[in-house]
Amino acid sequence: MNGWQRFIKIEFPLAAPYLLAGLRLAAVSTIGIGTIAAYINAGGLGSLLFEGVVTANTQKIIAGSISVALVALTVNYLLRFFEKRSEERIRGSSE
């Protein structure tokens, strides 16, 4: 095997779960930072949340919090699913 074949067939599949874990962490962190960015009027996910904080409207706070949490949990779940699939592909089916 030359270097590229070894990388494509062995090294990259072994590294894929770790790459996906890093991508998952970065994505969820970015969602959190995007939520806080609404505080400086940058728009984004947290605008409804911070509108509720400014106006003391509990319904807006709850709606904004739930929407941001659902987005973060959905992204986390999807990326974790692909991470598990790549782990199973390396180690074989666990069940």
C-alpha positions, 0 to 999 in steps of 0.5 A, spaced: 500 500 500 502 506 498 501 512 503 494 515 500 491 507 500 493 507 507 490 513 509 483 512 505 483 505 507 486 505 514 487 511 518 481 515 516 476 510 518 480 509 524 480 517 526 472 518 523 469 517 530 474 522 533 473 527 527 465 527 528 466 528 536 470 534 535 465 536 529 459 535 534 462 539 540 464 545 535 457 545 532 453 545 539 458 550 542 457 554 536 449 554 537 450 556 544 455 562 542 449 564 536 444 564 542 449 569 546 450 573 540 443 575 540 445 579 546 449 584 542 443 585 537 447 580 532 440 576 531 440 569 531 437 563 535 437 567 541 433 574 539 426 571 542 430 569 548 433 576 549 427 579 547 423 576 553 428 578 558 428 585 556 421 585 556 420 581 562 415 576 558 416 569 561 413 566 555 418 569 550 423 566 554 421 559 555 419 559 547 426 562 546 429 557 550 426 551 548 427 552 541 434 553 542 435 547 546 431 543 541 436 545 535 442 544 540 439 537 542 437 535 534 444 537 532 447 533 537 443 527 536 444 527 529 452 528 529 452 522 535 448 518 531 453 518 525 459 518 530 456 511 533 455 508 526 462 510 524 465 507 531 460 500 529 463 500 522 470 500 525 469 495 531 463 491 528 456 491 530 456 491 538 449 487 538 
